[in-house]
Amino acid sequence: AGARRVVATLWAIDDRTTADVMKRFYEGMLLRGERPAAALKAAQIATWRTRGWDAPYYWASFTLQGEWW
């Protein structure tokens, strides 16, 4: 109700992976001043580069809905 954007997943994801992606996402936005879409992309790439979490199952499900800038 009133949210300008929402990050959601297209399928159920492991809780540890979700926590890691969201931590990276919010660090990008809040600490580095990245726009939401850029912060999510950077978080996904960082997860993709993490050994053991490189399969698309872990990072490709996250999507940004609403205002992406």
All heavy atoms as TSV, in Angstrom:
chain	resi	resn	atom	element	x	y	z
A	1	ALA	N	N	0.842	-1.174	0.000
A	1	ALA	CA	C	0.000	0.000	0.000
A	1	ALA	C	C	0.888	1.238	0.000
A	1	ALA	O	O	1.396	1.644	1.027
A	1	ALA	CB	C	-0.923	-0.008	1.194
A	2	GLY	N	N	1.085	1.781	-1.159
A	2	GLY	CA	C	1.854	2.997	-1.274
A	2	GLY	C	C	3.336	2.806	-1.538
A	2	GLY	O	O	4.050	3.784	-1.670
A	3	ALA	N	N	3.810	1.580	-1.587
A	3	ALA	CA	C	5.230	1.348	-1.875
A	3	ALA	C	C	5.513	1.705	-3.331
A	3	ALA	O	O	4.759	1.340	-4.220
A	3	ALA	CB	C	5.595	-0.103	-1.613
A	4	ARG	N	N	6.607	2.417	-3.561
A	4	ARG	CA	C	6.963	2.808	-4.929
A	4	ARG	C	C	7.581	1.658	-5.702
A	4	ARG	O	O	7.538	1.637	-6.931
A	4	ARG	CB	C	7.904	3.998	-4.910
A	4	ARG	CG	C	7.233	5.234	-4.347
A	4	ARG	CD	C	8.073	6.454	-4.460
A	4	ARG	NE	N	9.446	6.209	-4.000
A	4	ARG	CZ	C	10.330	7.163	-3.791
A	4	ARG	NH1	N	10.011	8.411	-3.991
A	4	ARG	NH2	N	11.543	6.870	-3.379
A	5	ARG	N	N	8.186	0.729	-4.992
A	5	ARG	CA	C	8.794	-0.434	-5.652
A	5	ARG	C	C	8.840	-1.595	-4.677
A	5	ARG	O	O	8.820	-1.402	-3.467
A	5	ARG	CB	C	10.192	-0.099	-6.161
A	5	ARG	CG	C	11.180	0.192	-5.096
A	5	ARG	CD	C	12.480	0.753	-5.613
A	5	ARG	NE	N	12.389	2.035	-6.251
A	5	ARG	CZ	C	12.424	3.214	-5.633
A	5	ARG	NH1	N	12.532	3.247	-4.331
A	5	ARG	NH2	N	12.359	4.326	-6.296
A	6	VAL	N	N	8.929	-2.797	-5.246
A	6	VAL	CA	C	8.976	-4.026	-4.461
A	6	VAL	C	C	9.992	-4.959	-5.113
A	6	VAL	O	O	10.005	-5.111	-6.330
A	6	VAL	CB	C	7.592	-4.729	-4.432
A	6	VAL	CG1	C	7.665	-6.079	-3.748
A	6	VAL	CG2	C	6.563	-3.839	-3.767
A	7	VAL	N	N	10.834	-5.574	-4.296
A	7	VAL	CA	C	11.705	-6.631	-4.779
A	7	VAL	C	C	11.023	-7.944	-4.427
A	7	VAL	O	O	10.624	-8.153	-3.281
A	7	VAL	CB	C	13.108	-6.574	-4.139
A	7	VAL	CG1	C	13.942	-7.778	-4.556
A	7	VAL	CG2	C	13.815	-5.286	-4.517
A	8	ALA	N	N	10.851	-8.786	-5.415
A	8	ALA	CA	C	10.175	-10.070	-5.213
A	8	ALA	C	C	10.985	-11.164	-5.903
A	8	ALA	O	O	11.908	-10.883	-6.671
A	8	ALA	CB	C	8.765	-10.016	-5.803
A	9	THR	N	N	10.622	-12.406	-5.617
A	9	THR	CA	C	11.262	-13.527	-6.292
A	9	THR	C	C	10.231	-14.270	-7.125
A	9	THR	O	O	9.045	-14.269	-6.808
A	9	THR	CB	C	11.910	-14.507	-5.296
A	9	THR	OG1	O	10.901	-15.033	-4.432
A	9	THR	CG2	C	12.990	-13.836	-4.475
A	10	LEU	N	N	10.700	-14.875	-8.182
A	10	LEU	CA	C	9.813	-15.620	-9.074
A	10	LEU	C	C	9.619	-17.062	-8.612
A	10	LEU	O	O	8.722	-17.740	-9.087
A	10	LEU	CB	C	10.375	-15.593	-10.497
A	10	LEU	CG	C	10.547	-14.197	-11.088
A	10	LEU	CD1	C	11.234	-14.283	-12.447
A	10	LEU	CD2	C	9.205	-13.497	-11.210
A	11	TRP	N	N	10.482	-17.537	-7.714
A	11	TRP	CA	C	10.339	-18.856	-7.111
A	11	TRP	C	C	10.954	-18.800	-5.710
A	11	TRP	O	O	11.655	-17.863	-5.365
A	11	TRP	CB	C	10.983	-19.952	-7.964
A	11	TRP	CG	C	12.425	-19.751	-8.307
A	11	TRP	CD1	C	13.512	-20.039	-7.526
A	11	TRP	CD2	C	12.947	-19.203	-9.515
A	11	TRP	NE1	N	14.667	-19.713	-8.167
A	11	TRP	CE2	C	14.360	-19.202	-9.405
A	11	TRP	CE3	C	12.375	-18.729	-10.692
A	11	TRP	CZ2	C	15.187	-18.734	-10.413
A	11	TRP	CZ3	C	13.210	-18.272	-11.683
A	11	TRP	CH2	C	14.582	-18.275	-11.550
A	12	ALA	N	N	10.657	-19.822	-4.902
A	12	ALA	CA	C	11.176	-19.877	-3.535
A	12	ALA	C	C	12.699	-20.015	-3.562
A	12	ALA	O	O	13.245	-20.794	-4.333
A	12	ALA	CB	C	10.549	-21.046	-2.783
A	13	ILE	N	N	13.363	-19.237	-2.719
A	13	ILE	CA	C	14.819	-19.210	-2.651
A	13	ILE	C	C	15.259	-19.547	-1.228
A	13	ILE	O	O	14.578	-19.208	-0.262
A	13	ILE	CB	C	15.359	-17.807	-3.027
A	13	ILE	CG1	C	14.870	-17.384	-4.397
A	13	ILE	CG2	C	16.870	-17.749	-2.964
A	13	ILE	CD1	C	15.367	-18.233	-5.522
A	14	ASP	N	N	16.419	-20.162	-1.118
A	14	ASP	CA	C	17.034	-20.465	0.161
A	14	ASP	C	C	17.129	-19.198	1.017
A	14	ASP	O	O	17.491	-18.131	0.518
A	14	ASP	CB	C	18.432	-21.043	-0.120
A	14	ASP	CG	C	19.230	-21.273	1.131
A	14	ASP	OD1	O	18.924	-22.242	1.855
A	14	ASP	OD2	O	20.168	-20.487	1.378
A	15	ASP	N	N	16.803	-19.288	2.304
A	15	ASP	CA	C	16.807	-18.123	3.187
A	15	ASP	C	C	18.183	-17.466	3.305
A	15	ASP	O	O	18.286	-16.240	3.349
A	15	ASP	CB	C	16.313	-18.505	4.587
A	15	ASP	CG	C	14.824	-18.781	4.629
A	15	ASP	OD1	O	14.107	-18.360	3.704
A	15	ASP	OD2	O	14.373	-19.411	5.604
A	16	ARG	N	N	19.236	-18.261	3.379
A	16	ARG	CA	C	20.574	-17.682	3.488
A	16	ARG	C	C	20.929	-16.874	2.254
A	16	ARG	O	O	21.517	-15.794	2.350
A	16	ARG	CB	C	21.614	-18.785	3.698
A	16	ARG	CG	C	21.609	-19.382	5.057
A	16	ARG	CD	C	22.719	-20.383	5.241
A	16	ARG	NE	N	23.598	-20.455	4.074
A	16	ARG	CZ	C	24.395	-21.452	3.809
A	16	ARG	NH1	N	24.458	-22.480	4.601
A	16	ARG	NH2	N	25.162	-21.446	2.740
A	17	THR	N	N	20.578	-17.405	1.093
A	17	THR	CA	C	20.861	-16.692	-0.149
A	17	THR	C	C	20.065	-15.396	-0.217
A	17	THR	O	O	20.595	-14.349	-0.579
A	17	THR	CB	C	20.530	-17.567	-1.369
A	17	THR	OG1	O	21.170	-18.824	-1.215
A	17	THR	CG2	C	20.984	-16.919	-2.649
A	18	THR	N	N	18.789	-15.462	0.139
A	18	THR	CA	C	17.944	-14.266	0.129
A	18	THR	C	C	18.515	-13.205	1.057
A	18	THR	O	O	18.587	-12.029	0.688
A	18	THR	CB	C	16.502	-14.611	0.536
A	18	THR	OG1	O	15.976	-15.553	-0.398
A	18	THR	CG2	C	15.623	-13.380	0.565
A	19	ALA	N	N	18.922	-13.601	2.245
A	19	ALA	CA	C	19.496	-12.647	3.198
A	19	ALA	C	C	20.748	-11.996	2.618
A	19	ALA	O	O	20.944	-10.776	2.753
A	19	ALA	CB	C	19.807	-13.343	4.514
A	20	ASP	N	N	21.589	-12.768	1.958
A	20	ASP	CA	C	22.812	-12.236	1.369
A	20	ASP	C	C	22.505	-11.259	0.236
A	20	ASP	O	O	23.073	-10.160	0.181
A	20	ASP	CB	C	23.687	-13.381	0.850
A	20	ASP	CG	C	25.018	-12.879	0.349
A	20	ASP	OD1	O	25.841	-12.448	1.174
A	20	ASP	OD2	O	25.229	-12.910	-0.887
A	21	VAL	N	N	21.599	-11.633	-0.648
A	21	VAL	CA	C	21.239	-10.753	-1.769
A	21	VAL	C	C	20.625	-9.451	-1.240
A	21	VAL	O	O	20.979	-8.356	-1.688
A	21	VAL	CB	C	20.289	-11.455	-2.762
A	21	VAL	CG1	C	19.752	-10.465	-3.793
A	21	VAL	CG2	C	20.984	-12.609	-3.448
A	22	MET	N	N	19.721	-9.546	-0.271
A	22	MET	CA	C	19.076	-8.347	0.265
A	22	MET	C	C	20.080	-7.460	1.003
A	22	MET	O	O	20.019	-6.231	0.904
A	22	MET	CB	C	17.918	-8.722	1.188
A	22	MET	CG	C	16.727	-9.306	0.455
A	22	MET	SD	S	15.942	-8.111	-0.668
A	22	MET	CE	C	16.602	-8.598	-2.234
A	23	LYS	N	N	21.021	-8.053	1.720
A	23	LYS	CA	C	22.063	-7.267	2.389
A	23	LYS	C	C	22.860	-6.481	1.358
A	23	LYS	O	O	23.079	-5.277	1.510
A	23	LYS	CB	C	22.982	-8.195	3.183
A	23	LYS	CG	C	24.106	-7.484	3.876
A	23	LYS	CD	C	24.981	-8.474	4.643
A	23	LYS	CE	C	26.121	-7.770	5.312
A	23	LYS	NZ	N	27.377	-7.900	4.630
A	24	ARG	N	N	23.277	-7.147	0.315
A	24	ARG	CA	C	24.043	-6.477	-0.743
A	24	ARG	C	C	23.203	-5.399	-1.443
A	24	ARG	O	O	23.696	-4.329	-1.780
A	24	ARG	CB	C	24.546	-7.489	-1.757
A	24	ARG	CG	C	25.555	-8.464	-1.201
A	24	ARG	CD	C	25.852	-9.530	-2.237
A	24	ARG	NE	N	26.508	-10.689	-1.705
A	24	ARG	CZ	C	27.776	-11.006	-1.919
A	24	ARG	NH1	N	28.538	-10.235	-2.659
A	24	ARG	NH2	N	28.281	-12.098	-1.404
A	25	PHE	N	N	21.926	-5.703	-1.675
A	25	PHE	CA	C	21.018	-4.762	-2.329
A	25	PHE	C	C	20.888	-3.473	-1.511
A	25	PHE	O	O	21.070	-2.367	-2.036
A	25	PHE	CB	C	19.654	-5.433	-2.510
A	25	PHE	CG	C	18.552	-4.531	-2.972
A	25	PHE	CD1	C	18.569	-3.967	-4.231
A	25	PHE	CD2	C	17.472	-4.258	-2.143
A	25	PHE	CE1	C	17.540	-3.143	-4.672
A	25	PHE	CE2	C	16.441	-3.443	-2.568
A	25	PHE	CZ	C	16.477	-2.881	-3.827
A	26	TYR	N	N	20.598	-3.611	-0.219
A	26	TYR	CA	C	20.423	-2.419	0.620
A	26	TYR	C	C	21.738	-1.684	0.862
A	26	TYR	O	O	21.743	-0.450	0.965
A	26	TYR	CB	C	19.737	-2.784	1.939
A	26	TYR	CG	C	18.251	-2.959	1.745
A	26	TYR	CD1	C	17.663	-4.214	1.768
A	26	TYR	CD2	C	17.437	-1.861	1.501
A	26	TYR	CE1	C	16.305	-4.382	1.556
A	26	TYR	CE2	C	16.072	-2.006	1.292
A	26	TYR	CZ	C	15.514	-3.266	1.323
A	26	TYR	OH	O	14.174	-3.409	1.109
A	27	GLU	N	N	22.847	-2.391	0.938
A	27	GLU	CA	C	24.137	-1.713	1.036
A	27	GLU	C	C	24.382	-0.857	-0.203
A	27	GLU	O	O	24.881	0.272	-0.099
A	27	GLU	CB	C	25.270	-2.720	1.199
A	27	GLU	CG	C	25.363	-3.314	2.580
A	27	GLU	CD	C	26.422	-4.393	2.702
A	27	GLU	OE1	O	26.972	-4.838	1.663
A	27	GLU	OE2	O	26.698	-4.810	3.836
A	28	GLY	N	N	24.035	-1.397	-1.359
A	28	GLY	CA	C	24.200	-0.637	-2.593
A	28	GLY	C	C	23.372	0.634	-2.594
A	28	GLY	O	O	23.858	1.713	-2.950
A	29	MET	N	N	22.123	0.517	-2.187
A	29	MET	CA	C	21.243	1.692	-2.193
A	29	MET	C	C	21.578	2.670	-1.076
A	29	MET	O	O	21.685	3.867	-1.313
A	29	MET	CB	C	19.777	1.260	-2.064
A	29	MET	CG	C	19.185	0.731	-3.323
A	29	MET	SD	S	17.368	0.636	-3.319
A	29	MET	CE	C	16.938	0.266	-1.668
A	30	LEU	N	N	21.710	2.159	0.138
A	30	LEU	CA	C	21.829	3.046	1.289
A	30	LEU	C	C	23.247	3.528	1.562
A	30	LEU	O	O	23.432	4.662	2.012
A	30	LEU	CB	C	21.268	2.352	2.531
A	30	LEU	CG	C	19.793	1.926	2.432
A	30	LEU	CD1	C	19.380	1.162	3.674
A	30	LEU	CD2	C	18.895	3.123	2.208
A	31	LEU	N	N	24.239	2.693	1.303
A	31	LEU	CA	C	25.616	3.096	1.596
A	31	LEU	C	C	26.332	3.687	0.385
A	31	LEU	O	O	27.132	4.617	0.532
A	31	LEU	CB	C	26.422	1.904	2.128
A	31	LEU	CG	C	25.929	1.298	3.443
A	31	LEU	CD1	C	26.804	0.124	3.847
A	31	LEU	CD2	C	25.904	2.359	4.534
A	32	ARG	N	N	26.040	3.159	-0.792
A	32	ARG	CA	C	26.744	3.630	-1.993
A	32	ARG	C	C	25.877	4.531	-2.874
A	32	ARG	O	O	26.346	5.037	-3.890
A	32	ARG	CB	C	27.264	2.432	-2.789
A	32	ARG	CG	C	28.376	1.685	-2.064
A	32	ARG	CD	C	29.038	0.635	-2.924
A	32	ARG	NE	N	28.119	-0.411	-3.353
A	32	ARG	CZ	C	27.790	-1.470	-2.613
A	32	ARG	NH1	N	28.295	-1.615	-1.404
A	32	ARG	NH2	N	26.971	-2.388	-3.071
A	33	GLY	N	N	24.611	4.713	-2.517
A	33	GLY	CA	C	23.745	5.627	-3.254
A	33	GLY	C	C	23.336	5.150	-4.636
A	33	GLY	O	O	22.986	5.965	-5.492
A	34	GLU	N	N	23.395	3.836	-4.869
A	34	GLU	CA	C	23.005	3.303	-6.176
A	34	GLU	C	C	21.491	3.342	-6.335
A	34	GLU	O	O	20.745	3.267	-5.362
A	34	GLU	CB	C	23.490	1.861	-6.312
A	34	GLU	CG	C	24.983	1.714	-6.264
A	34	GLU	CD	C	25.448	0.279	-6.205
A	34	GLU	OE1	O	24.628	-0.631	-6.006
A	34	GLU	OE2	O	26.660	0.070	-6.353
A	35	ARG	N	N	21.057	3.457	-7.550
A	35	ARG	CA	C	19.622	3.365	-7.832
A	35	ARG	C	C	19.177	1.924	-7.600
A	35	ARG	O	O	19.997	0.995	-7.701
A	35	ARG	CB	C	19.345	3.792	-9.255
A	35	ARG	CG	C	19.600	5.273	-9.448
A	35	ARG	CD	C	19.269	5.705	-10.831
A	35	ARG	NE	N	19.435	7.149	-10.924
A	35	ARG	CZ	C	19.123	7.854	-11.973
A	35	ARG	NH1	N	18.670	7.258	-13.049
A	35	ARG	NH2	N	19.285	9.147	-11.976
A	36	PRO	N	N	17.906	1.706	-7.293
A	36	PRO	CA	C	17.436	0.358	-6.967
A	36	PRO	C	C	17.775	-0.707	-8.005
A	36	PRO	O	O	18.248	-1.792	-7.648
A	36	PRO	CB	C	15.925	0.527	-6.828
A	36	PRO	CG	C	15.763	1.948	-6.399
A	36	PRO	CD	C	16.841	2.704	-7.127
A	37	ALA	N	N	17.568	-0.418	-9.279
A	37	ALA	CA	C	17.852	-1.417	-10.317
A	37	ALA	C	C	19.342	-1.739	-10.366
A	37	ALA	O	O	19.733	-2.906	-10.509
A	37	ALA	CB	C	17.358	-0.936	-11.677
A	38	ALA	N	N	20.182	-0.731	-10.235
A	38	ALA	CA	C	21.630	-0.941	-10.252
A	38	ALA	C	C	22.074	-1.719	-9.015
A	38	ALA	O	O	22.948	-2.591	-9.101
A	38	ALA	CB	C	22.366	0.391	-10.331
A	39	ALA	N	N	21.493	-1.412	-7.864
A	39	ALA	CA	C	21.842	-2.113	-6.628
A	39	ALA	C	C	21.441	-3.583	-6.707
A	39	ALA	O	O	22.191	-4.462	-6.271
A	39	ALA	CB	C	21.166	-1.443	-5.436
A	40	LEU	N	N	20.274	-3.859	-7.277
A	40	LEU	CA	C	19.841	-5.252	-7.415
A	40	LEU	C	C	20.739	-5.991	-8.393
A	40	LEU	O	O	21.156	-7.121	-8.128
A	40	LEU	CB	C	18.376	-5.333	-7.853
A	40	LEU	CG	C	17.828	-6.748	-7.999
A	40	LEU	CD1	C	17.945	-7.527	-6.689
A	40	LEU	CD2	C	16.386	-6.710	-8.477
A	41	LYS	N	N	21.059	-5.361	-9.492
A	41	LYS	CA	C	21.948	-5.993	-10.477
A	41	LYS	C	C	23.306	-6.311	-9.851
A	41	LYS	O	O	23.847	-7.408	-10.028
A	41	LYS	CB	C	22.127	-5.082	-11.688
A	41	LYS	CG	C	23.050	-5.649	-12.731
A	41	LYS	CD	C	23.211	-4.692	-13.893
A	41	LYS	CE	C	24.219	-5.216	-14.912
A	41	LYS	NZ	N	24.392	-4.279	-16.020
A	42	ALA	N	N	23.870	-5.364	-9.113
A	42	ALA	CA	C	25.160	-5.579	-8.466
A	42	ALA	C	C	25.078	-6.709	-7.442
A	42	ALA	O	O	25.996	-7.534	-7.335
A	42	ALA	CB	C	25.636	-4.295	-7.807
A	43	ALA	N	N	23.980	-6.769	-6.698
A	43	ALA	CA	C	23.795	-7.836	-5.711
A	43	ALA	C	C	23.689	-9.193	-6.397
A	43	ALA	O	O	24.254	-10.186	-5.923
A	43	ALA	CB	C	22.548	-7.559	-4.872
A	44	GLN	N	N	22.978	-9.241	-7.507
A	44	GLN	CA	C	22.856	-10.494	-8.250
A	44	GLN	C	C	24.210	-10.936	-8.815
A	44	GLN	O	O	24.558	-12.112	-8.753
A	44	GLN	CB	C	21.824	-10.347	-9.371
A	44	GLN	CG	C	20.406	-10.283	-8.841
A	44	GLN	CD	C	19.409	-9.993	-9.939
A	44	GLN	OE1	O	19.534	-9.015	-10.673
A	44	GLN	NE2	N	18.412	-10.847	-10.055
A	45	ILE	N	N	24.967	-10.007	-9.353
A	45	ILE	CA	C	26.279	-10.346	-9.903
A	45	ILE	C	C	27.209	-10.833	-8.799
A	45	ILE	O	O	27.942	-11.809	-8.969
A	45	ILE	CB	C	26.875	-9.149	-10.668
A	45	ILE	CG1	C	26.077	-8.923	-11.956
A	45	ILE	CG2	C	28.356	-9.356	-10.960
A	45	ILE	CD1	C	26.423	-7.642	-12.690
A	46	ALA	N	N	27.188	-10.157	-7.651
A	46	ALA	CA	C	28.034	-10.581	-6.535
A	46	ALA	C	C	27.660	-11.985	-6.073
A	46	ALA	O	O	28.533	-12.794	-5.755
A	46	ALA	CB	C	27.912	-9.586	-5.384
A	47	THR	N	N	26.376	-12.290	-6.047
A	47	THR	CA	C	25.927	-13.624	-5.660
A	47	THR	C	C	26.359	-14.639	-6.703
A	47	THR	O	O	26.844	-15.725	-6.376
A	47	THR	CB	C	24.396	-13.654	-5.483
A	47	THR	OG1	O	24.038	-12.672	-4.498
A	47	THR	CG2	C	23.919	-15.017	-5.013
A	48	TRP	N	N	26.222	-14.300	-7.955
A	48	TRP	CA	C	26.638	-15.172	-9.055
A	48	TRP	C	C	28.119	-15.508	-8.954
A	48	TRP	O	O	28.549	-16.617	-9.253
A	48	TRP	CB	C	26.308	-14.475	-10.374
A	48	TRP	CG	C	26.900	-15.074	-11.597
A	48	TRP	CD1	C	26.754	-16.360	-12.033
A	48	TRP	CD2	C	27.723	-14.420	-12.557
A	48	TRP	NE1	N	27.432	-16.539	-13.222
A	48	TRP	CE2	C	28.038	-15.348	-13.556
A	48	TRP	CE3	C	28.211	-13.132	-12.669
A	48	TRP	CZ2	C	28.825	-15.033	-14.647
A	48	TRP	CZ3	C	28.991	-12.812	-13.759
A	48	TRP	CH2	C	29.290	-13.763	-14.734
A	49	ARG	N	N	28.918	-14.554	-8.490
A	49	ARG	CA	C	30.364	-14.759	-8.370
A	49	ARG	C	C	30.760	-15.472	-7.074
A	49	ARG	O	O	31.936	-15.740	-6.864
A	49	ARG	CB	C	31.080	-13.422	-8.469
A	49	ARG	CG	C	30.988	-12.827	-9.847
A	49	ARG	CD	C	31.716	-11.529	-9.946
A	49	ARG	NE	N	31.701	-11.056	-11.330
A	49	ARG	CZ	C	31.982	-9.825	-11.686
A	49	ARG	NH1	N	32.324	-8.939	-10.782
A	49	ARG	NH2	N	31.929	-9.475	-12.954
A	50	THR	N	N	29.802	-15.738	-6.203
A	50	THR	CA	C	30.080	-16.427	-4.944
A	50	THR	C	C	30.089	-17.928	-5.178
A	50	THR	O	O	29.107	-18.482	-5.701
A	50	THR	CB	C	29.018	-16.069	-3.882
A	50	THR	OG1	O	29.017	-14.655	-3.689
A	50	THR	CG2	C	29.291	-16.775	-2.574
A	51	ARG	N	N	31.175	-18.551	-4.803
A	51	ARG	CA	C	31.307	-19.995	-5.008
A	51	ARG	C	C	30.181	-20.734	-4.294
A	51	ARG	O	O	29.873	-20.473	-3.138
A	51	ARG	CB	C	32.646	-20.463	-4.473
A	51	ARG	CG	C	32.930	-21.885	-4.782
A	51	ARG	CD	C	34.309	-22.254	-4.350
A	51	ARG	NE	N	34.614	-23.576	-4.840
A	51	ARG	CZ	C	35.742	-24.177	-4.651
A	51	ARG	NH1	N	36.693	-23.584	-3.972
A	51	ARG	NH2	N	35.946	-25.377	-5.123
A	52	GLY	N	N	29.538	-21.620	-5.017
A	52	GLY	CA	C	28.422	-22.384	-4.482
A	52	GLY	C	C	27.063	-21.758	-4.752
A	52	GLY	O	O	26.046	-22.424	-4.653
A	53	TRP	N	N	27.050	-20.460	-5.038
A	53	TRP	CA	C	25.791	-19.767	-5.337
A	53	TRP	C	C	25.786	-19.250	-6.765
A	53	TRP	O	O	25.025	-18.346	-7.114
A	53	TRP	CB	C	25.561	-18.601	-4.377
A	53	TRP	CG	C	25.208	-19.024	-2.993
A	53	TRP	CD1	C	24.903	-20.288	-2.563
A	53	TRP	CD2	C	25.124	-18.192	-1.840
A	53	TRP	NE1	N	24.641	-20.275	-1.223
A	53	TRP	CE2	C	24.760	-19.007	-0.743
A	53	TRP	CE3	C	25.310	-16.843	-1.632
A	53	TRP	CZ2	C	24.591	-18.506	0.534
A	53	TRP	CZ3	C	25.144	-16.346	-0.355
A	53	TRP	CH2	C	24.781	-17.167	0.713
A	54	ASP	N	N	26.603	-19.817	-7.622
A	54	ASP	CA	C	26.723	-19.319	-8.985
A	54	ASP	C	C	25.604	-19.788	-9.911
A	54	ASP	O	O	25.394	-19.204	-10.968
A	54	ASP	CB	C	28.086	-19.675	-9.568
A	54	ASP	CG	C	28.393	-21.161	-9.474
A	54	ASP	OD1	O	27.767	-21.868	-8.670
A	54	ASP	OD2	O	29.283	-21.612	-10.211
A	55	ALA	N	N	24.861	-20.795	-9.524
A	55	ALA	CA	C	23.753	-21.278	-10.360
A	55	ALA	C	C	22.633	-20.227	-10.382
A	55	ALA	O	O	22.357	-19.572	-9.375
A	55	ALA	CB	C	23.212	-22.596	-9.818
A	56	PRO	N	N	21.987	-20.041	-11.525
A	56	PRO	CA	C	20.914	-19.054	-11.635
A	56	PRO	C	C	19.791	-19.239	-10.607
A	56	PRO	O	O	19.120	-18.276	-10.248
A	56	PRO	CB	C	20.383	-19.244	-13.057
A	56	PRO	CG	C	21.541	-19.785	-13.808
A	56	PRO	CD	C	22.283	-20.658	-12.826
A	57	TYR	N	N	19.615	-20.455	-10.113
A	57	TYR	CA	C	18.595	-20.704	-9.080
A	57	TYR	C	C	18.733	-19.710	-7.928
A	57	TYR	O	O	17.739	-19.248	-7.375
A	57	TYR	CB	C	18.718	-22.135	-8.548
A	57	TYR	CG	C	17.984	-22.348	-7.250
A	57	TYR	CD1	C	16.605	-22.550	-7.250
A	57	TYR	CD2	C	18.644	-22.305	-6.031
A	57	TYR	CE1	C	15.919	-22.712	-6.054
A	57	TYR	CE2	C	17.966	-22.474	-4.842
A	57	TYR	CZ	C	16.604	-22.674	-4.850
A	57	TYR	OH	O	15.927	-22.815	-3.673
A	58	TYR	N	N	19.964	-19.363	-7.551
A	58	TYR	CA	C	20.202	-18.535	-6.375
A	58	TYR	C	C	20.044	-17.041	-6.610
A	58	TYR	O	O	19.757	-16.305	-5.684
A	58	TYR	CB	C	21.611	-18.799	-5.824
A	58	TYR	CG	C	21.780	-20.191	-5.307
A	58	TYR	CD1	C	22.501	-21.132	-6.027
A	58	TYR	CD2	C	21.200	-20.589	-4.112
A	58	TYR	CE1	C	22.656	-22.424	-5.555
A	58	TYR	CE2	C	21.343	-21.876	-3.630
A	58	TYR	CZ	C	22.070	-22.784	-4.357
A	58	TYR	OH	O	22.213	-24.061	-3.902
A	59	TRP	N	N	20.263	-16.561	-7.814
A	59	TRP	CA	C	20.276	-15.108	-8.023
A	59	TRP	C	C	19.308	-14.602	-9.086
A	59	TRP	O	O	18.919	-13.446	-9.055
A	59	TRP	CB	C	21.694	-14.640	-8.380
A	59	TRP	CG	C	22.297	-15.367	-9.535
A	59	TRP	CD1	C	23.087	-16.481	-9.469
A	59	TRP	CD2	C	22.138	-15.072	-10.912
A	59	TRP	NE1	N	23.430	-16.892	-10.736
A	59	TRP	CE2	C	22.869	-16.043	-11.643
A	59	TRP	CE3	C	21.462	-14.081	-11.621
A	59	TRP	CZ2	C	22.924	-16.048	-13.027
A	59	TRP	CZ3	C	21.527	-14.087	-13.000
A	59	TRP	CH2	C	22.253	-15.059	-13.683
A	60	ALA	N	N	18.883	-15.457	-10.008
A	60	ALA	CA	C	18.084	-14.982	-11.141
A	60	ALA	C	C	16.619	-14.736	-10.809
A	60	ALA	O	O	15.920	-14.070	-11.567
A	60	ALA	CB	C	18.182	-15.971	-12.303
A	61	SER	N	N	16.152	-15.235	-9.701
A	61	SER	CA	C	14.737	-15.117	-9.358
A	61	SER	C	C	14.338	-13.717	-8.908
A	61	SER	O	O	13.174	-13.347	-8.996
A	61	SER	CB	C	14.408	-16.125	-8.255
A	61	SER	OG	O	13.098	-15.951	-7.805
A	62	PHE	N	N	15.288	-12.922	-8.430
A	62	PHE	CA	C	14.967	-11.607	-7.873
A	62	PHE	C	C	14.596	-10.624	-8.971
A	62	PHE	O	O	15.281	-10.498	-9.979
A	62	PHE	CB	C	16.149	-11.078	-7.056
A	62	PHE	CG	C	16.400	-11.890	-5.833
A	62	PHE	CD1	C	17.287	-12.953	-5.870
A	62	PHE	CD2	C	15.741	-11.617	-4.653
A	62	PHE	CE1	C	17.525	-13.724	-4.757
A	62	PHE	CE2	C	15.963	-12.388	-3.529
A	62	PHE	CZ	C	16.856	-13.449	-3.581
A	63	THR	N	N	13.509	-9.908	-8.742
A	63	THR	CA	C	13.029	-8.941	-9.720
A	63	THR	C	C	12.531	-7.688	-9.001
A	63	THR	O	O	12.044	-7.758	-7.868
A	63	THR	CB	C	11.916	-9.549	-10.604
A	63	THR	OG1	O	11.513	-8.592	-11.573
A	63	THR	CG2	C	10.724	-9.985	-9.807
A	64	LEU	N	N	12.669	-6.567	-9.654
A	64	LEU	CA	C	12.233	-5.293	-9.099
A	64	LEU	C	C	10.968	-4.858	-9.833
A	64	LEU	O	O	10.962	-4.753	-11.056
A	64	LEU	CB	C	13.347	-4.253	-9.278
A	64	LEU	CG	C	13.127	-2.876	-8.699
A	64	LEU	CD1	C	13.017	-2.939	-7.176
A	64	LEU	CD2	C	14.281	-1.967	-9.093
A	65	GLN	N	N	9.924	-4.604	-9.083
A	65	GLN	CA	C	8.641	-4.186	-9.656
A	65	GLN	C	C	8.369	-2.747	-9.244
A	65	GLN	O	O	8.655	-2.361	-8.115
A	65	GLN	CB	C	7.507	-5.076	-9.150
A	65	GLN	CG	C	7.692	-6.552	-9.443
A	65	GLN	CD	C	7.628	-6.848	-10.915
A	65	GLN	OE1	O	6.819	-6.314	-11.644
A	65	GLN	NE2	N	8.519	-7.726	-11.362
A	66	GLY	N	N	7.828	-1.951	-10.144
A	66	GLY	CA	C	7.492	-0.564	-9.829
A	66	GLY	C	C	8.531	0.379	-10.381
A	66	GLY	O	O	9.132	0.134	-11.425
A	67	GLU	N	N	8.773	1.463	-9.655
A	67	GLU	CA	C	9.754	2.475	-10.082
A	67	GLU	C	C	11.152	1.880	-9.952
A	67	GLU	O	O	11.624	1.642	-8.844
A	67	GLU	CB	C	9.624	3.729	-9.231
A	67	GLU	CG	C	8.316	4.461	-9.431
A	67	GLU	CD	C	8.213	5.696	-8.548
A	67	GLU	OE1	O	9.206	6.118	-7.951
A	67	GLU	OE2	O	7.107	6.233	-8.465
A	68	TRP	N	N	11.832	1.690	-11.028
A	68	TRP	CA	C	13.140	1.059	-10.999
A	68	TRP	C	C	14.279	2.045	-10.951
A	68	TRP	O	O	15.421	1.687	-10.796
A	68	TRP	CB	C	13.315	0.127	-12.203
A	68	TRP	CG	C	12.983	0.760	-13.509
A	68	TRP	CD1	C	11.750	0.776	-14.108
A	68	TRP	CD2	C	13.843	1.507	-14.345
A	68	TRP	NE1	N	11.814	1.486	-15.275
A	68	TRP	CE2	C	13.095	1.946	-15.458
A	68	TRP	CE3	C	15.189	1.858	-14.301
A	68	TRP	CZ2	C	13.644	2.701	-16.478
A	68	TRP	CZ3	C	15.731	2.621	-15.324
A	68	TRP	CH2	C	14.943	3.024	-16.397
A	69	TRP	N	N	14.050	3.330	-11.103
A	69	TRP	CA	C	15.127	4.316	-11.098
A	69	TRP	C	C	15.382	4.873	-9.728
A	69	TRP	O	O	14.740	4.806	-8.800
A	69	TRP	CB	C	14.867	5.450	-12.080
A	69	TRP	CG	C	13.595	6.171	-11.836
A	69	TRP	CD1	C	13.433	7.255	-11.046
A	69	TRP	CD2	C	12.298	5.866	-12.351
A	69	TRP	NE1	N	12.126	7.657	-11.045
A	69	TRP	CE2	C	11.400	6.807	-11.846
A	69	TRP	CE3	C	11.807	4.889	-13.174
A	69	TRP	CZ2	C	10.044	6.792	-12.134
A	69	TRP	CZ3	C	10.468	4.884	-13.452
A	69	TRP	CH2	C	9.596	5.821	-12.944
